[in-house]
Amino acid sequence: MKKYIFSVMICLAMFLPAIALAVEPTTGPINVYLNEIGGELGLGTRDVRLVIASIINVALGLLGIVAVVLILYAGLTWMTAGGDSKKVDTAKHIMTAAVIGLIIILSAYAIAKFVISSLLTATVS
């Protein structure tokens, strides 16, 4: 039963988060301010919400890479254990923690995409 629930959670975490295509706003008080002040200071003129969304995407992408590398490391440790039960148990614990972490990262990615797209939709006039 636990394997079934775990498989369902993996499928939901991987297939439910739809990538929201956010439209960059071109008008409104925020962009007018950014274009005027940012242009004078030599800073970027992108919307602050989109910059924050990009930072979140990069951070979650890096965390996802770390989780996948940990899963690969645990698999390598398990394969090279040579029958040593202590190494196998260590590999199982690392793999379990890495998979749980990957599920959390994918859930955070889905929530962040939903919140950011909802904010952009609600605030763009």
VOMIBA-25824 format. One record per residue (C-alpha): x, y, z. Coordinates in nm, 4 decimals. Layout:
VOMIBA-25824
<pt xx="X" yy="Y" zz="Z"/>
...
This chain:
VOMIBA-25824
<pt xx="0.0000" yy="0.0000" zz="0.0000"/>
<pt xx="0.2857" yy="0.2367" zz="0.0812"/>
<pt xx="0.4387" yy="0.1790" zz="-0.2617"/>
<pt xx="0.1082" yy="0.2650" zz="-0.4285"/>
<pt xx="0.0710" yy="0.5907" zz="-0.2339"/>
<pt xx="0.4334" yy="0.6788" zz="-0.3019"/>
<pt xx="0.3885" yy="0.6155" zz="-0.6745"/>
<pt xx="0.0765" yy="0.8298" zz="-0.6861"/>
<pt xx="0.2575" yy="1.1120" zz="-0.5044"/>
<pt xx="0.5462" yy="1.0968" zz="-0.7512"/>
<pt xx="0.3084" yy="1.1072" zz="-1.0480"/>
<pt xx="0.1141" yy="1.3990" zz="-0.9026"/>
<pt xx="0.4297" yy="1.5924" zz="-0.8219"/>
<pt xx="0.5658" yy="1.5451" zz="-1.1719"/>
<pt xx="0.2593" yy="1.5843" zz="-1.3909"/>
<pt xx="0.0280" yy="1.8286" zz="-1.2127"/>
<pt xx="0.2423" yy="2.1438" zz="-1.2127"/>
<pt xx="0.1570" yy="2.3059" zz="-1.5400"/>
<pt xx="0.4038" yy="2.5645" zz="-1.6567"/>
<pt xx="0.2306" yy="2.8981" zz="-1.6576"/>
<pt xx="0.3253" yy="3.1276" zz="-1.9394"/>
<pt xx="0.3324" yy="3.4680" zz="-1.7784"/>
<pt xx="0.2870" yy="3.7738" zz="-1.9946"/>
<pt xx="0.5262" yy="4.0535" zz="-1.9125"/>
<pt xx="0.3282" yy="4.3680" zz="-1.8441"/>
<pt xx="0.4200" yy="4.6649" zz="-2.0620"/>
<pt xx="0.2074" yy="4.9315" zz="-1.9008"/>
<pt xx="0.1102" yy="5.0327" zz="-1.5528"/>
<pt xx="0.2652" yy="5.2385" zz="-1.2756"/>
<pt xx="0.5300" yy="4.9817" zz="-1.1847"/>
<pt xx="0.6755" yy="4.9622" zz="-1.5345"/>
<pt xx="0.6625" yy="5.3387" zz="-1.5854"/>
<pt xx="0.8576" yy="5.3814" zz="-1.2626"/>
<pt xx="1.1057" yy="5.1097" zz="-1.3553"/>
<pt xx="1.1615" yy="5.2486" zz="-1.7029"/>
<pt xx="1.2198" yy="5.6027" zz="-1.5772"/>
<pt xx="1.4335" yy="5.5362" zz="-1.2699"/>
<pt xx="1.5972" yy="5.2146" zz="-1.3890"/>
<pt xx="1.6940" yy="5.3710" zz="-1.7204"/>
<pt xx="1.8539" yy="5.6707" zz="-1.5502"/>
<pt xx="2.0518" yy="5.4580" zz="-1.3054"/>
<pt xx="2.1576" yy="5.2032" zz="-1.5653"/>
<pt xx="1.9631" yy="4.9257" zz="-1.3929"/>
<pt xx="1.7335" yy="4.6742" zz="-1.5559"/>
<pt xx="1.3846" yy="4.7794" zz="-1.6513"/>
<pt xx="1.2174" yy="4.4412" zz="-1.6058"/>
<pt xx="0.9184" yy="4.4062" zz="-1.3782"/>
<pt xx="1.0205" yy="4.3290" zz="-1.0191"/>
<pt xx="0.7726" yy="4.0413" zz="-0.9983"/>
<pt xx="0.9304" yy="3.8755" zz="-1.2999"/>
<pt xx="1.2799" yy="3.9182" zz="-1.1542"/>
<pt xx="1.1671" yy="3.7509" zz="-0.8315"/>
<pt xx="1.0021" yy="3.4721" zz="-1.0328"/>
<pt xx="1.3262" yy="3.4161" zz="-1.2241"/>
<pt xx="1.5260" yy="3.3987" zz="-0.9008"/>
<pt xx="1.2811" yy="3.1446" zz="-0.7551"/>
<pt xx="1.2967" yy="2.9341" zz="-1.0728"/>
<pt xx="1.6772" yy="2.9300" zz="-1.0693"/>
<pt xx="1.6932" yy="2.8430" zz="-0.6981"/>
<pt xx="1.4429" yy="2.5591" zz="-0.7312"/>
<pt xx="1.6196" yy="2.4332" zz="-1.0429"/>
<pt xx="1.9509" yy="2.4164" zz="-0.8572"/>
<pt xx="1.7864" yy="2.2366" zz="-0.5652"/>
<pt xx="1.6332" yy="1.9868" zz="-0.8083"/>
<pt xx="1.9759" yy="1.9181" zz="-0.9564"/>
<pt xx="2.1171" yy="1.8606" zz="-0.6072"/>
<pt xx="1.8351" yy="1.6156" zz="-0.5278"/>
<pt xx="1.8930" yy="1.4196" zz="-0.8501"/>
<pt xx="2.2686" yy="1.4058" zz="-0.7819"/>
<pt xx="2.1955" yy="1.2714" zz="-0.4323"/>
<pt xx="1.9703" yy="1.0020" zz="-0.5797"/>
<pt xx="2.2463" yy="0.9043" zz="-0.8227"/>
<pt xx="2.5017" yy="0.8999" zz="-0.5392"/>
<pt xx="2.2759" yy="0.6759" zz="-0.3287"/>
<pt xx="2.2279" yy="0.4406" zz="-0.6230"/>
<pt xx="2.6025" yy="0.4230" zz="-0.6822"/>
<pt xx="2.6635" yy="0.3572" zz="-0.3125"/>
<pt xx="2.4034" yy="0.0820" zz="-0.3166"/>
<pt xx="2.5509" yy="-0.0815" zz="-0.6277"/>
<pt xx="2.9042" yy="-0.0765" zz="-0.4888"/>
<pt xx="2.8047" yy="-0.1929" zz="-0.1395"/>
<pt xx="2.9169" yy="-0.5467" zz="-0.2162"/>
<pt xx="2.6681" yy="-0.7016" zz="0.0242"/>
<pt xx="2.7618" yy="-0.4793" zz="0.3200"/>
<pt xx="2.4292" yy="-0.4212" zz="0.4928"/>
<pt xx="2.5513" yy="-0.1022" zz="0.6611"/>
<pt xx="2.6319" yy="0.0593" zz="0.3240"/>
<pt xx="2.3015" yy="-0.0598" zz="0.1780"/>
<pt xx="2.1093" yy="0.0899" zz="0.4711"/>
<pt xx="2.3002" yy="0.4164" zz="0.4324"/>
<pt xx="2.2203" yy="0.4237" zz="0.0615"/>
<pt xx="1.8528" yy="0.3543" zz="0.1318"/>
<pt xx="1.8366" yy="0.6395" zz="0.3818"/>
<pt xx="2.0078" yy="0.8813" zz="0.1420"/>
<pt xx="1.7787" yy="0.7790" zz="-0.1429"/>
<pt xx="1.4660" yy="0.8106" zz="0.0713"/>
<pt xx="1.5661" yy="1.1567" zz="0.1917"/>
<pt xx="1.6588" yy="1.2667" zz="-0.1616"/>
<pt xx="1.3278" yy="1.1482" zz="-0.3087"/>
<pt xx="1.1320" yy="1.3213" zz="-0.0310"/>
<pt xx="1.3358" yy="1.6349" zz="-0.0945"/>
<pt xx="1.2677" yy="1.6120" zz="-0.4685"/>
<pt xx="0.8939" yy="1.5822" zz="-0.4019"/>
<pt xx="0.9096" yy="1.8893" zz="-0.1776"/>
<pt xx="1.1061" yy="2.0815" zz="-0.4413"/>
<pt xx="0.8596" yy="1.9903" zz="-0.7169"/>
<pt xx="0.5680" yy="2.0888" zz="-0.4938"/>
<pt xx="0.7347" yy="2.4202" zz="-0.4125"/>
<pt xx="0.7921" yy="2.4777" zz="-0.7840"/>
<pt xx="0.4248" yy="2.4136" zz="-0.8592"/>
<pt xx="0.3088" yy="2.6409" zz="-0.5770"/>
<pt xx="0.5497" yy="2.9176" zz="-0.6777"/>
<pt xx="0.4381" yy="2.8990" zz="-1.0419"/>
<pt xx="0.0732" yy="2.9148" zz="-0.9371"/>
<pt xx="0.1235" yy="3.2069" zz="-0.6982"/>
<pt xx="0.3374" yy="3.4078" zz="-0.9395"/>
<pt xx="0.1031" yy="3.3540" zz="-1.2342"/>
<pt xx="-0.1949" yy="3.4424" zz="-1.0134"/>
<pt xx="-0.0233" yy="3.7605" zz="-0.8953"/>
<pt xx="0.0656" yy="3.8613" zz="-1.2469"/>
<pt xx="-0.2844" yy="3.7921" zz="-1.3711"/>
<pt xx="-0.4431" yy="3.9832" zz="-1.0841"/>
<pt xx="-0.2159" yy="4.2871" zz="-1.0987"/>
<pt xx="-0.1739" yy="4.3405" zz="-1.4730"/>
<pt xx="-0.4343" yy="4.5845" zz="-1.5985"/>
